[in-house]
Amino acid sequence: MDILDQNLPPYKQAAMVAAGALVLMGGGWLLSAIGMLEMEPLFPWSIATAFSLLFAIFNSLMSLKAPNPMKYWGISMYSYLGLALVNGTAAWLISGIPLREAGTYRWIYIVVTFGFLVFLSLVNFVRRIVEFAEREEWTQPRKRQR
């Protein structure tokens, strides 16, 4: 069974991605706390941005199967905002470093957010082109003027 065929709503996708990010951040913190591994100070921010990008890519691809693209788009926006808030808060609490002091991760967070908007818009644009092409009759090609 392919994950793209499951048609999960965006908020469930965001919850799964947030859970994965929290597990990795918590695991890194736990390994650091017991002395098995020294966690880099910005490791939680790295996980937060990587998982936000993961959501952006998969959510954009899964929007191809959405029965109502505009409704899906709106729910996706709120889901991404919630995910970014949860991931950012967890990264801040675990690392003790706020986003404004996280160096390049601040800009990566911004780029991933705009990238998500671009991915989702591009996929929906391509979807509209395909729907238009499917409605057109292709039985007779148009003759070119030379």
Order of alpha helices (4+ residues) and beta strands (2+ residues): alpha-alpha-alpha-alpha
